[in-house]
Amino acid sequence: MGYAEDLRTLATRCGVSTFYTGWDSLRHDVSDETLVDVLAALGIAADTEADVAAAEVMLNERPWRAMLPPSLVVIEGQTPTFAVHVPHGDPVTVWVTTESGRSVPAPQRDVWVEPREIDGALVGRATFEVPAGLELGWHTVHASTPAGSHATCTLAVTPPTLTTLPEGQRWGVAVQLYSVRSHASWGVGDLSDLADIADICARRYGADFIQCNPLHSSSPVTPIEKSPYLPTTRRFTNPLYIRLEDIPEASSLPVDDYRAMDRSARRLRRLDDDPNRIRRNRVFKAKMAALQDVFAVPLSPRRQSALDDFLEREGSGLVEFATWCALVERYGTKSPRWDKDFRDPATLESIVATLADRVSFYCWVRWICDQQLEAAQRTAIDAGMAIGIIHDLAVGVQRGGADAWALGHVLADGVTVGAPPDGFNQQGQNWNQPPWHPWHLAEAGYAPFRDMLRTLLRHAGGLRIDHILGLFRLWWIPEGRSAAEGTYVRFDHEALIGVLALEAQRASAVVIGEDLGVFEPSVQEYLAQRGILGTSILWFEHGPYAPIPPEQYRELCLTAVNTHDLPPTAGYLTGEHIRLRAELGLLESDVETEREVDERNRESILDMARDRGLLAEGASLPETVDATYALIARSPSRLLGVALVDTVGEWRIQNQPGTDDSQYPNWCIPLADAAGNVVSVEDLGSNARFDELVKAFLAR
């Protein structure tokens, strides 16, 4: 075998795809250059034939150099075996300490494996079994020899399948929270608005959940990132969504500070009437200034105890994030000290000592977010929702952001994630986010992933995982290469899905995976086995020759008409997505051909509505929108989603993938009706268009 073949063998062994099947159903071979770069991001040099040979030796020896596996994630009721490595001939004792404090011996199995010479010494392998009867949870495996060697690793026992989904078919409303303002919000929708939306949708229309955009945090200073899918951390909430007046201490502000807050509120509420653009930076800056004043108000003993409980629960992860915020506030994000001083523990400790008050402030801010999230979920459940708020988990985080700084040891360097070319983005996509390093994440016992999920699920009835295919494989793009020059890297999906299922089961939350795009059929089958819902979008449900009838959609699924990356249904029906992509130069084929194909596909869907008597010839645009919802209501899917933009007649797209601020105002479109008039939270309970769509939808 030559270098090229050996390189591809090594890549495959490391979970790096050497080819992939594209949206065009054709095989695409990955270049040697991409394979070398991606392997380098995994920490494996493969530039030469000698490098490849050395890497093979390293991979063969790596398990033998560790006493225990990096971590173990198993399914409740199953007792898989695992290897323990000790000097050949040495006895070893293995046991499990459970989360509840029990000590359970691990049975040894009589399996002979030839010892192996590692660095001149013989190493033996003993085989043990995960003890039977372990409860769901996070446990620790111990291994110890009489000579004094001792090692531990994390053991997660996960549910075979999630059992948190309510009985029967349920429906809810999908909301881009920042875009829906009220008469009391400061130019951007906030968590109090979220509570009110949930209350209205539950009591007035009978909805069982509100699915909102990611509420992840951005930078602590302006300008802040507009996209909710490109946060600085995925664990903590953006203070942009805080309602200042709902903080109990706000009413105790000194008179001058209260007047300053009130002036800011009145000035920013004028933005609520702007139908054209959301002004995040102005709102964020004003809110952070007001929050600093409220932070200075002493807490009551009861409130202080609640804050202390929050700080203890979130632990070092919160402190690290707050520290990053304080450093960015003081030094910015471009300081060369990030590469040296802020990564050296001793130097960082002395710097942080001078920022203790700012670290406390940023911890307090996340406590306020947590309290208002709790209030929103409680309001939703009290209003009669079976699920309540379904939060959204973005694929990744910003390069150079808080998670990239604090969790850099479990993120891959030199690559970003995205998507290969497809029918809607024919140049591919680069999301500019570093991926988890699959091996380092396992070595960390999946704790960073677990802790993020716990925080997100604490006040949630559900969690949508954007691009859940990324827990199976992710498209890695080496630095300096185009999105089309990447390749897929595989993850231990059984471990990641297991951790996700465990934390969701503990939180009594449903999980929805956005499983759109190109993937192996086994992905959907595996998700269904673990009780995780998939996603069906009306316009994308096509078989080889015709649309799939809604009656044949998956049961364990959230079915909706559209997504945030498509125009609202009114805009989609009129070809707004083709017009916009052509205008922005995002098409690689002739625009007329695109229009013809798009119209043919749309009509094939609408023909199904006509065949079922849901759509009359000559129907108006609103009636046609209603018919698409009546159509998905025929599906057996357990969850059905109604986009808030469709309930009010909006036609503008929130996000056009593949564009920047100079091309399109992504994530900055306020909620408006078909005539371009702002629709406020207060309008939703008496909105005639909302009422018409829901009646058509529920008439199934």
C-alpha positions as CSV (number, residue, x, y, z in Angstrom):
1,M,0.0,0.0,0.0
2,G,1.2,3.6,-0.7
3,Y,0.9,6.7,1.3
4,A,-2.5,7.7,-0.1
5,E,-4.1,4.3,0.7
6,D,-2.5,4.2,4.2
7,L,-3.7,7.8,4.8
8,R,-7.3,6.8,4.0
9,T,-7.1,3.7,6.2
10,L,-5.8,5.8,9.1
11,A,-8.5,8.4,8.5
12,T,-11.3,5.8,8.5
13,R,-9.9,4.3,11.7
14,C,-10.1,7.8,13.3
15,G,-13.7,8.3,12.2
16,V,-12.8,10.7,9.4
17,S,-14.7,10.0,6.2
18,T,-12.7,9.6,3.0
19,F,-15.8,10.1,0.8
20,Y,-19.4,11.1,1.3
21,T,-22.6,10.9,-0.6
22,G,-23.9,14.4,-1.4
23,W,-27.4,15.9,-1.8
24,D,-27.0,15.0,-5.5
25,S,-26.8,11.3,-4.5
26,L,-23.3,11.1,-6.0
27,R,-20.1,9.9,-4.3
28,H,-17.6,12.7,-3.5
29,D,-14.0,11.7,-2.6
30,V,-12.3,13.8,0.0
31,S,-8.8,15.2,-0.9
32,D,-5.7,14.0,0.8
33,E,-5.0,17.6,1.9
34,T,-8.3,17.8,3.8
35,L,-7.7,14.4,5.4
36,V,-4.3,15.6,6.7
37,D,-5.7,18.8,8.1
38,V,-8.6,17.1,9.8
39,L,-6.4,14.5,11.3
40,A,-4.1,17.2,12.6
41,A,-7.2,18.8,14.3
42,L,-7.6,15.4,16.1
43,G,-3.9,15.6,17.2
44,I,-2.6,13.1,14.7
45,A,0.2,14.1,12.3
46,A,-0.2,12.4,8.9
47,D,1.9,14.6,6.5
48,T,4.2,11.8,5.5
49,E,4.2,8.0,5.2
50,A,6.3,7.8,8.4
51,D,3.8,9.9,10.2
52,V,1.0,7.6,9.2
53,A,2.9,4.6,10.3
54,A,3.7,6.2,13.7
55,A,0.0,7.1,14.1
56,E,-1.1,3.5,13.6
57,V,1.3,2.4,16.3
58,M,0.1,5.1,18.7
59,L,-3.5,4.1,18.1
60,N,-2.8,0.4,18.7
61,E,-0.9,1.1,21.9
62,R,-3.2,3.9,23.3
63,P,-5.7,1.6,25.1
64,W,-2.9,-0.4,26.7
65,R,-1.4,2.7,28.2
66,A,-4.5,3.5,30.2
67,M,-5.7,1.4,33.2
68,L,-9.3,2.2,32.5
69,P,-11.3,3.4,29.4
70,P,-11.7,7.1,29.0
71,S,-15.3,6.8,30.1
72,L,-18.3,4.3,29.9
73,V,-21.8,5.2,28.8
74,V,-24.2,2.2,29.0
75,I,-27.9,1.5,28.7
76,E,-29.8,0.6,31.9
77,G,-30.2,-3.1,32.2
78,Q,-27.2,-3.9,30.0
79,T,-23.9,-5.2,31.3
80,P,-21.2,-4.7,28.7
81,T,-17.6,-5.7,29.4
82,F,-14.6,-3.3,29.4
83,A,-10.9,-3.8,29.5
84,V,-8.5,-3.0,32.5
85,H,-4.8,-2.8,31.8
86,V,-2.2,-3.5,34.5
87,P,1.4,-4.8,34.6
88,H,1.2,-8.4,33.4
89,G,0.4,-10.8,36.2
90,D,-0.7,-8.1,38.7
91,P,-4.1,-8.7,40.3
92,V,-6.6,-5.8,40.1
93,T,-9.8,-5.1,41.9
94,V,-12.6,-3.1,40.1
95,W,-15.7,-1.7,41.6
96,V,-18.3,1.0,41.0
97,T,-19.2,3.9,43.3
98,T,-22.8,4.9,42.5
99,E,-24.2,8.4,42.6
100,S,-26.1,7.4,45.8
101,G,-22.9,6.3,47.5
102,R,-23.2,2.5,47.1
103,S,-20.1,0.5,46.3
104,V,-20.8,-2.3,43.9
105,P,-18.1,-4.9,42.8
106,A,-17.6,-5.3,39.1
107,P,-17.5,-9.0,38.1
108,Q,-14.4,-10.2,36.3
109,R,-14.8,-12.4,33.2
110,D,-12.5,-15.2,32.3
111,V,-11.2,-13.8,29.0
112,W,-7.6,-14.4,28.0
113,V,-5.8,-11.7,26.0
114,E,-2.1,-12.0,25.2
115,P,-0.1,-9.4,27.1
116,R,1.6,-6.7,25.0
117,E,5.0,-5.1,25.4
118,I,4.6,-1.3,26.0
119,D,7.8,0.7,26.5
120,G,9.8,-2.5,27.4
121,A,7.3,-3.8,30.0
122,L,4.6,-6.4,29.6
123,V,1.1,-5.1,30.1
124,G,-1.8,-7.4,30.7
125,R,-5.5,-7.0,30.0
126,A,-8.3,-8.1,32.3
127,T,-11.9,-8.1,31.3
128,F,-14.6,-6.8,33.7
129,E,-18.4,-6.4,33.4
130,V,-20.5,-3.4,34.3
131,P,-22.4,-4.6,37.4
132,A,-26.1,-5.5,36.9
133,G,-28.8,-3.4,38.6
134,L,-27.1,0.0,38.6
135,E,-29.7,2.8,38.6
136,L,-29.8,5.6,36.1
137,G,-27.2,8.2,36.8
138,W,-23.6,9.2,36.9
139,H,-21.3,6.7,38.7
140,T,-17.5,6.2,39.0
141,V,-15.5,3.1,38.1
142,H,-12.5,2.4,40.3
143,A,-9.6,0.0,39.6
144,S,-6.9,-0.7,42.1
145,T,-3.8,-3.0,42.4
146,P,-2.0,-4.1,45.6
147,A,1.1,-2.2,44.3
148,G,-0.8,1.0,44.7
149,S,-1.9,1.8,41.2
150,H,-5.4,3.4,41.1
151,A,-7.5,4.8,38.3
152,T,-11.1,6.0,37.9
153,C,-13.4,6.7,35.0
154,T,-16.9,8.0,34.6
155,L,-19.8,5.6,34.1
156,A,-23.1,6.9,32.9
157,V,-26.1,4.6,33.0
158,T,-28.7,5.9,30.6
159,P,-32.4,5.1,29.9
160,P,-33.1,2.7,27.0
161,T,-35.7,5.1,25.7
162,L,-37.1,8.4,26.9
163,T,-40.5,8.1,28.5
164,T,-41.3,11.9,28.9
165,L,-43.5,12.5,25.9
166,P,-47.2,13.2,26.9
167,E,-49.8,10.9,25.6
168,G,-51.7,11.7,22.4
169,Q,-51.0,14.3,19.7
170,R,-49.9,17.7,21.0
171,W,-49.4,21.0,19.2
172,G,-47.5,24.2,19.9
173,V,-46.2,27.5,18.5
174,A,-42.7,28.2,17.2
175,V,-41.5,31.7,18.2
176,Q,-38.4,33.8,17.5
177,L,-38.6,35.5,20.9
178,Y,-36.4,38.5,20.1
179,S,-38.8,39.5,17.2
180,V,-42.1,39.5,19.3
181,R,-42.3,42.7,21.3
182,S,-44.9,43.9,23.8
183,H,-45.9,47.3,25.1
184,A,-43.6,46.7,28.1
185,S,-40.5,45.3,26.4
186,W,-37.5,47.4,25.6
187,G,-37.4,47.0,21.8
188,V,-36.7,43.2,21.9
189,G,-38.9,40.4,23.1
190,D,-38.0,39.2,26.6
191,L,-38.7,36.4,29.0
192,S,-41.8,38.1,30.4
193,D,-43.1,38.3,26.8
194,L,-42.3,34.6,26.5
195,A,-44.5,33.9,29.6
196,D,-47.3,36.0,28.2
197,I,-47.1,34.3,24.8
198,A,-47.3,30.9,26.5
199,D,-50.3,32.0,28.5
200,I,-52.1,33.4,25.5
201,C,-51.4,30.4,23.3
202,A,-52.5,27.9,26.0
203,R,-55.6,29.7,27.3
204,R,-56.9,31.2,24.1
205,Y,-55.9,28.6,21.5
206,G,-55.2,25.4,23.5
207,A,-51.4,25.0,22.6
208,D,-49.3,22.6,24.6
209,F,-45.9,24.1,24.0
210,I,-43.9,27.1,22.9
211,Q,-40.8,26.3,20.9
212,C,-38.4,29.3,21.0
213,N,-35.1,30.1,19.4
214,P,-31.8,29.5,21.3
215,L,-31.5,32.0,24.2
216,H,-27.8,31.4,24.6
217,S,-25.6,34.2,25.7
218,S,-23.6,36.5,23.6
219,S,-20.6,38.8,24.4
220,P,-21.0,41.0,27.5
221,V,-20.1,44.1,25.4
222,T,-21.5,45.5,22.2
223,P,-21.6,44.8,19.3
224,I,-23.2,41.5,20.1
225,E,-23.8,38.6,17.7
226,K,-27.2,38.8,16.0
227,S,-27.6,35.1,15.3
228,P,-29.0,33.1,18.2
229,Y,-27.2,30.1,16.6
230,L,-23.7,31.6,17.1
231,P,-23.4,32.2,20.8
232,T,-20.4,32.6,23.0
233,T,-21.7,29.9,25.4
234,R,-24.6,27.4,25.0
235,R,-25.0,26.9,28.7
236,F,-26.1,30.3,30.0
237,T,-28.9,32.7,29.0
238,N,-28.5,36.0,27.2
239,P,-29.3,39.0,29.5
240,L,-30.8,40.7,26.5
241,Y,-34.0,38.7,27.4
242,I,-34.3,40.0,30.9
243,R,-37.3,42.1,31.9
244,L,-35.7,44.6,34.2
245,E,-39.0,45.6,35.9
246,D,-39.6,42.0,37.0
247,I,-36.5,41.9,39.2
248,P,-37.7,42.3,42.8
249,E,-34.8,44.6,43.7
250,A,-35.6,47.0,40.8
251,S,-38.4,48.5,42.8
252,S,-35.9,49.4,45.6
253,L,-33.5,51.3,43.3
254,P,-32.4,54.8,44.5
255,V,-34.7,57.4,43.0
256,D,-32.1,58.7,40.5
257,D,-31.3,55.1,39.3
258,Y,-34.9,54.2,39.0
259,R,-35.6,57.3,36.9
260,A,-32.7,56.5,34.7
261,M,-34.0,52.9,34.2
262,D,-37.5,54.3,33.4
263,R,-36.1,56.8,30.9
264,S,-34.3,54.0,29.1
265,A,-37.4,51.8,29.1
266,R,-39.6,54.6,27.6
267,R,-37.0,55.5,25.0
268,L,-36.5,51.9,23.9
269,R,-40.2,51.1,23.9
270,R,-40.5,53.4,20.9
271,L,-38.5,50.7,19.0
272,D,-41.4,48.3,19.5
273,D,-43.3,50.1,16.8
274,D,-40.5,49.7,14.2
275,P,-41.5,47.0,11.7
276,N,-38.2,47.0,9.9
277,R,-35.3,46.3,12.1
278,I,-34.5,45.1,15.6
279,R,-31.8,47.2,17.4
280,R,-30.1,44.6,19.6
281,N,-27.1,46.6,20.5
282,R,-29.0,49.7,21.8
283,V,-31.2,47.5,23.9
284,F,-28.4,45.3,25.2
285,K,-26.3,48.3,26.2
286,A,-29.1,49.9,28.1
287,K,-30.1,46.8,29.9
288,M,-26.6,46.0,31.0
289,A,-26.3,49.5,32.4
290,A,-29.6,49.2,34.3
291,L,-28.6,45.7,35.6
292,Q,-25.5,47.1,37.1
293,D,-27.6,49.5,39.1
294,V,-30.0,46.8,40.3
295,F,-27.1,44.6,41.2
296,A,-26.0,47.2,43.8
297,V,-29.4,46.8,45.7
298,P,-28.9,44.5,48.7
299,L,-30.7,41.1,48.6
300,S,-33.1,40.0,51.2
301,P,-32.0,36.9,53.2
302,R,-34.4,34.7,51.2
303,R,-33.2,36.1,47.9
304,Q,-29.6,35.7,49.0
305,S,-30.2,32.1,49.8
306,A,-31.7,31.5,46.4
307,L,-28.7,33.1,44.7
308,D,-26.3,31.0,46.9
309,D,-28.2,27.8,45.8
310,F,-27.8,28.8,42.2
311,L,-24.1,29.5,42.5
312,E,-23.5,26.2,44.2
313,R,-25.5,24.3,41.6
314,E,-23.8,25.8,38.6
315,G,-20.4,25.6,40.2
316,S,-17.1,26.3,38.4
317,G,-18.7,26.4,35.0
318,L,-20.6,29.6,35.9
319,V,-17.6,31.2,37.5
320,E,-15.4,30.5,34.5
321,F,-18.1,32.0,32.2
322,A,-18.4,35.1,34.5
323,T,-14.6,35.4,34.6
324,W,-14.5,35.4,30.8
325,C,-17.2,38.1,30.7
326,A,-15.2,40.3,33.2
327,L,-12.0,39.8,31.2
328,V,-13.7,40.8,27.9
329,E,-15.3,43.8,29.6
330,R,-11.9,45.0,30.8
331,Y,-9.5,43.9,28.0
332,G,-11.7,43.3,25.0
333,T,-11.5,40.2,22.7
334,K,-8.4,41.2,20.7
335,S,-5.9,41.5,23.5
336,P,-2.7,39.3,23.0
337,R,-3.1,38.4,26.7
338,W,-5.7,35.8,25.8
339,D,-3.0,33.6,24.3
340,K,-0.7,33.8,27.3
341,D,-1.7,35.5,30.5
342,F,-5.4,34.5,30.4
343,R,-4.4,30.8,29.9
344,D,-1.8,30.7,32.7
345,P,-3.5,29.7,35.9
346,A,-1.1,31.7,38.2
347,T,-1.2,34.9,36.2
348,L,-5.0,34.6,35.6
349,E,-5.6,34.2,39.3
350,S,-3.9,37.4,40.2
351,I,-5.7,39.3,37.4
352,V,-9.1,37.9,38.3
353,A,-8.6,38.9,42.0
354,T,-8.9,42.5,40.8
355,L,-12.2,41.7,39.0
356,A,-14.0,39.8,41.8
357,D,-16.9,42.3,41.9
358,R,-17.4,42.0,38.1
359,V,-17.3,38.2,38.2
360,S,-20.0,38.4,41.0
361,F,-22.0,40.7,38.8
362,Y,-22.0,38.4,35.8
363,C,-22.9,35.4,38.0
364,W,-25.8,37.4,39.4
365,V,-27.0,38.3,36.0
366,R,-27.3,34.6,35.0
367,W,-29.2,34.0,38.3
368,I,-31.7,36.7,37.2
369,C,-32.0,34.9,33.8
370,D,-32.6,31.6,35.6
371,Q,-35.4,33.0,37.7
372,Q,-37.2,34.6,34.8
373,L,-36.9,31.3,32.8
374,E,-38.4,29.5,35.8
375,A,-41.3,32.0,35.8
376,A,-41.9,31.5,32.1
377,Q,-42.1,27.7,32.4
378,R,-44.3,27.9,35.5
379,T,-46.6,30.3,33.7
380,A,-46.9,27.9,30.7
381,I,-47.7,24.9,32.9
382,D,-50.2,26.8,35.0
383,A,-51.9,27.9,31.8
384,G,-52.5,24.3,30.9
385,M,-49.6,23.4,28.6
386,A,-48.6,19.7,28.7
387,I,-45.0,20.5,27.8
388,G,-44.4,24.3,28.2
389,I,-41.3,25.9,26.9
390,I,-39.1,23.9,24.4
391,H,-35.7,25.5,24.3
392,D,-33.3,25.2,21.4
393,L,-29.7,24.0,21.5
394,A,-27.4,25.5,18.8
395,V,-24.8,23.3,17.0
396,G,-21.8,25.1,18.5
397,V,-20.2,28.3,19.8
398,Q,-18.2,31.2,18.5
399,R,-14.4,30.8,18.0
400,G,-12.8,32.9,20.7
401,G,-15.9,33.0,22.8
402,A,-16.4,31.9,26.4
403,D,-16.9,28.2,25.8
404,A,-14.0,28.1,23.4
405,W,-11.8,29.7,26.1
406,A,-13.1,27.7,29.1
407,L,-13.6,24.4,27.3
408,G,-10.8,24.5,24.8
409,H,-9.4,21.2,26.1
410,V,-12.5,19.4,24.7
411,L,-12.8,21.3,21.4
412,A,-10.9,20.7,18.2
413,D,-8.5,23.3,17.0
414,G,-7.9,24.4,13.4
415,V,-11.3,23.4,12.1
416,T,-14.8,24.7,12.1
417,V,-18.1,23.0,11.4
418,G,-20.7,23.6,8.7
419,A,-22.5,21.7,5.9
420,P,-21.5,20.4,2.5
421,P,-23.2,21.9,-0.6
422,D,-26.9,21.1,-0.8
423,G,-30.0,22.1,-2.8
424,F,-30.6,25.2,-0.7
425,N,-26.9,26.2,-0.1
426,Q,-25.1,25.1,-3.2
427,Q,-21.8,26.5,-2.1
428,G,-21.9,24.8,1.3
429,Q,-22.0,26.4,4.7
430,N,-19.3,27.3,7.2
431,W,-20.9,28.0,10.6
432,N,-17.5,29.2,12.0
433,Q,-17.8,27.1,15.2
434,P,-15.2,24.7,16.7
435,P,-16.5,21.2,17.2
436,W,-16.2,18.9,20.2
437,H,-13.0,16.9,20.1
438,P,-14.6,13.4,20.3
439,W,-11.7,11.7,22.1
440,H,-11.1,14.5,24.6
441,L,-14.8,14.9,25.4
442,A,-14.8,11.1,26.3
443,E,-11.7,11.6,28.5
444,A,-13.6,14.4,30.3
445,G,-16.4,11.9,31.1
446,Y,-18.7,14.0,28.9
447,A,-19.1,16.4,31.8
448,P,-19.0,19.6,29.7
449,F,-21.9,18.2,27.5
450,R,-23.8,17.0,30.6
451,D,-23.5,20.3,32.5
452,M,-24.6,22.3,29.5
453,L,-27.7,20.0,29.1
454,R,-28.5,20.2,32.8
455,T,-28.6,24.0,32.8
456,L,-30.7,24.2,29.7
457,L,-33.2,21.6,30.9
458,R,-33.6,23.0,34.4
459,H,-36.6,25.2,33.4
460,A,-37.7,23.5,30.2
461,G,-40.4,21.1,29.1
462,G,-38.3,20.1,26.1
463,L,-35.2,20.7,24.1
464,R,-34.8,20.9,20.4
465,I,-31.3,19.9,19.2
466,D,-30.3,21.8,16.1
467,H,-28.7,19.5,13.6
468,I,-28.8,16.5,15.8
469,L,-27.0,14.7,13.1
470,G,-23.9,16.4,14.5
471,L,-24.1,13.9,17.4
472,F,-23.4,11.2,14.8
473,R,-21.1,13.0,12.5
474,L,-20.2,16.6,11.8
475,W,-18.9,18.4,8.7
476,W,-15.4,19.6,9.6
477,I,-13.8,22.4,7.5
478,P,-10.1,23.0,7.9
479,E,-9.0,26.6,8.3
480,G,-8.3,28.2,5.0
481,R,-10.5,25.9,3.0
482,S,-14.0,26.4,1.6
483,A,-17.1,24.8,3.0
484,A,-17.1,22.4,0.1
485,E,-13.6,21.2,1.0
486,G,-14.5,19.6,4.3
487,T,-15.4,16.1,5.4
488,Y,-17.4,14.3,8.0
489,V,-16.0,13.2,11.3
490,R,-17.9,10.6,13.3
491,F,-18.7,10.8,17.0
492,D,-19.7,8.2,19.6
493,H,-23.4,8.8,19.0
494,E,-24.4,6.1,21.5
495,A,-22.6,7.9,24.3
496,L,-23.8,11.4,23.3
497,I,-27.4,10.3,22.7
498,G,-27.2,8.4,26.0
499,V,-26.1,11.4,28.0
500,L,-28.8,13.5,26.3
501,A,-31.5,10.9,27.1
502,L,-30.3,10.6,30.7
503,E,-30.4,14.4,31.4
504,A,-33.8,14.8,29.6
505,Q,-35.3,11.9,31.6
506,R,-34.2,13.4,34.8
507,A,-35.7,16.8,33.8
508,S,-38.9,15.1,32.5
509,A,-38.3,16.9,29.2
510,V,-39.0,15.8,25.6
511,V,-36.2,15.9,23.1
512,I,-36.6,16.9,19.4
513,G,-33.8,16.3,17.0
514,E,-33.6,18.4,13.9
515,D,-32.7,15.6,11.6
516,L,-33.1,17.3,8.2
517,G,-30.5,16.9,5.4
518,V,-28.3,14.1,4.1
519,F,-27.9,11.2,6.6
520,E,-27.9,7.4,6.8
521,P,-31.4,5.9,7.4
522,S,-30.1,4.2,10.6
523,V,-29.9,7.7,12.2
524,Q,-33.6,8.1,12.4
525,E,-34.1,4.5,13.5
526,Y,-31.6,4.9,16.3
527,L,-33.2,8.2,17.5
528,A,-36.7,6.6,17.5
529,Q,-35.3,3.6,19.6
530,R,-34.1,6.1,22.2
531,G,-37.4,8.0,22.3
532,I,-36.0,11.1,20.7
533,L,-38.3,12.8,18.2
534,G,-37.2,13.7,14.7
535,T,-38.4,16.6,12.6
536,S,-40.5,16.6,9.4
537,I,-41.0,19.7,7.3
538,L,-43.9,19.6,4.9
539,W,-41.8,21.0,1.9
540,F,-39.0,18.5,2.5
541,E,-41.0,15.3,2.8
542,H,-40.4,13.8,-0.6
543,G,-40.1,10.3,-1.8
544,P,-38.2,9.2,-5.0
545,Y,-41.0,10.3,-7.3
546,A,-43.7,12.2,-5.3
547,P,-44.3,13.9,-1.9
548,I,-44.8,11.6,1.0
549,P,-48.5,11.6,2.1
550,P,-48.8,13.2,5.6
551,E,-50.6,10.1,6.8
552,Q,-47.3,8.2,6.3
553,Y,-45.1,10.6,8.3
554,R,-43.3,9.3,11.3
555,E,-45.2,9.1,14.6
556,L,-42.2,10.0,16.9
557,C,-41.7,13.3,15.2
558,L,-42.3,17.1,15.4
559,T,-44.0,18.0,12.1
560,A,-44.2,21.6,10.9
561,V,-44.8,23.4,7.6
562,N,-41.6,25.4,7.6
563,T,-38.4,26.4,9.5
564,H,-36.6,29.6,10.5
565,D,-34.3,29.1,7.5
566,L,-37.2,29.3,5.0
567,P,-39.6,32.2,4.5
568,P,-42.9,32.1,6.4
569,T,-45.4,30.0,4.5
570,A,-46.9,33.0,2.7
571,G,-43.4,34.0,1.4
572,Y,-42.6,30.4,0.5
573,L,-45.7,30.0,-1.5
574,T,-44.9,33.1,-3.6
575,G,-41.3,32.0,-4.2
576,E,-39.7,34.5,-1.9
577,H,-36.8,32.2,-1.2
578,I,-35.9,31.8,-4.9
579,R,-36.2,35.6,-5.5
580,L,-33.9,36.4,-2.5
581,R,-31.3,33.7,-3.3
582,A,-31.1,34.8,-6.9
583,E,-30.8,38.5,-5.9
584,L,-27.9,37.6,-3.5
585,G,-26.1,35.3,-6.0
586,L,-26.6,32.2,-4.0
587,L,-27.9,30.0,-6.9
588,E,-25.5,28.0,-9.0
589,S,-28.2,27.0,-11.6
590,D,-30.4,29.2,-13.8
591,V,-33.0,31.1,-11.8
592,E,-35.8,30.2,-14.1
593,T,-35.0,26.5,-13.8
594,E,-35.0,27.0,-10.0
595,R,-38.4,28.6,-10.1
596,E,-39.8,25.9,-12.3
597,V,-38.5,23.1,-10.0
598,D,-39.7,24.9,-6.9
599,E,-43.1,25.6,-8.3
600,R,-43.5,22.0,-9.4
601,N,-42.5,20.8,-5.9
602,R,-44.9,23.2,-4.2
603,E,-47.8,22.3,-6.4
604,S,-47.2,18.6,-5.8
605,I,-47.7,19.3,-2.1
606,L,-50.7,21.5,-2.6
607,D,-52.3,18.8,-4.8
608,M,-52.3,16.6,-1.8
609,A,-54.3,19.2,0.0
610,R,-56.7,19.5,-2.9
611,D,-57.2,15.8,-3.1
612,R,-58.2,15.7,0.5
613,G,-60.7,18.6,0.1
614,L,-58.6,21.0,2.2
615,L,-57.9,23.5,-0.6
616,A,-60.3,24.8,-3.1
617,E,-59.3,26.0,-6.6
618,G,-58.8,29.7,-6.7
619,A,-58.1,29.8,-2.9
620,S,-56.6,33.0,-1.5
621,L,-53.0,33.0,-0.1
622,P,-54.2,32.9,3.6
623,E,-56.5,30.0,2.7
624,T,-53.6,28.2,1.0
625,V,-51.5,28.7,4.1
626,D,-54.3,27.3,6.3
627,A,-54.5,24.3,4.0
628,T,-50.9,23.4,4.5
629,Y,-51.5,23.3,8.2
630,A,-54.6,21.3,7.8
631,L,-52.5,18.9,5.8
632,I,-49.8,18.3,8.4
633,A,-52.6,17.8,11.0
634,R,-53.4,14.6,9.1
635,S,-50.0,13.2,10.1
636,P,-49.7,10.8,13.0
637,S,-46.8,12.8,14.4
638,R,-47.0,13.2,18.2
639,L,-46.0,16.9,18.0
640,L,-47.2,19.5,15.5
641,G,-45.6,22.9,15.2
642,V,-47.3,26.1,14.1
643,A,-45.0,29.0,13.2
644,L,-46.1,32.3,14.9
645,V,-45.1,34.1,11.7
646,D,-47.8,32.2,9.8
647,T,-50.5,32.9,12.4
648,V,-50.2,36.7,11.7
649,G,-49.5,36.7,7.9
650,E,-45.8,37.6,8.0
651,W,-43.9,36.8,4.8
652,R,-40.3,37.9,5.4
653,I,-37.6,35.3,6.2
654,Q,-35.7,35.6,9.5
655,N,-32.5,34.1,8.3
656,Q,-31.0,33.5,4.8
657,P,-28.2,31.0,5.2
658,G,-25.0,31.9,3.5
659,T,-25.3,35.6,3.9
660,D,-23.8,38.3,6.2
661,D,-25.1,41.6,7.5
662,S,-24.2,43.5,4.3
663,Q,-26.4,41.2,2.3
664,Y,-29.5,40.6,4.5
665,P,-30.7,41.6,8.0
666,N,-30.6,38.1,9.4
667,W,-32.3,37.7,12.8
668,C,-33.4,41.3,12.9
669,I,-36.9,41.1,11.4
670,P,-39.6,42.1,13.9
671,L,-42.9,40.3,13.8
672,A,-45.4,41.9,11.5
673,D,-48.5,41.1,9.6
674,A,-49.1,40.8,5.8
675,A,-49.3,44.5,5.5
676,G,-46.1,45.1,7.3
677,N,-47.7,46.3,10.6
678,V,-46.1,45.4,13.8
679,V,-47.8,42.6,15.8
680,S,-47.3,42.9,19.5
681,V,-47.8,40.2,22.2
682,E,-51.0,42.0,23.3
683,D,-52.4,41.6,19.8
684,L,-52.0,37.8,19.7
685,G,-55.0,36.9,21.9
686,S,-57.5,38.8,19.5
687,N,-55.7,38.3,16.2
688,A,-58.3,37.2,13.5
689,R,-55.6,35.6,11.3
690,F,-54.3,33.6,14.2
691,D,-57.8,32.4,15.0
692,E,-58.5,31.4,11.4
693,L,-55.3,29.4,11.0
694,V,-55.8,27.5,14.3
695,K,-59.4,26.7,13.4
696,A,-58.4,25.3,10.1
697,F,-55.6,23.4,11.8
698,L,-57.7,21.9,14.5
699,A,-60.6,21.0,12.2
700,R,-58.7,17.9,11.2
